[in-house]
Amino acid sequence: MDCFYEDGLHFTCKPGCRYCCGVEPGFVFISDADLDRLSSFLHLSPREFIHRYCRKVPMGSISYISLLERENHDCVFLEKYGCSVYKARPVQCATYPFWNTIVADRQSWEREADWCPGIGHGELHGREEIDHLLRLRQGVEPAIWESY
């Protein structure tokens, strides 16, 4: 089967665009590795980090950990000039928009471009890089609330 992004895909975040980090309600699920990285970055224990910056999201018989949102749906770490934890941001954030659901086919990519102004513009990301980002997300399970 042909890969529609064989020749790469253009994407660069547009200055001032904050849509994927807020505006609409959503979840930023964090893995155990994300939790370790973020809590270390902020000089907090994982429990302190969860208490200050996370919420419990029930999903069937277990609950996952997601970053808090402000009332306007902005991520708790979104500041005027961008992400305040950018260097330690969750894998979910670091790999956007190169998620399986978005790069599944050209239609999915174009549908995402309807609201993301950076898709189709800017830096060319090659297939190898995109495949690497997809692998980064594979097997990354959200942290389970009850573990903390």
Sequence and secondary structure as in RCSB ss.txt:
>XXXX:A:sequence
MDCFYEDGLHFTCKPGCRYCCGVEPGFVFISDADLDRLSSFLHLSPREFIHRYCRKVPMGSISYISLLERENHDC
VFLEKYGCSVYKARPVQCATYPFWNTIVADRQSWEREADWCPGIGHGELHGREEIDHLLRLRQGVEPAIWESY
>XXXX:A:secstr
   TTTT EEE   TT  GGGTTS    B BHHHHHHHHHHTT  HHHHHHHHEEEEEETTEEEEEE B TTS B
TTEETTEETTGGG  HHHHTTT  TTTSSSHHHHHHHHTT TTEEEEEEE HHHHHHHHHHHTT  B BGGG 
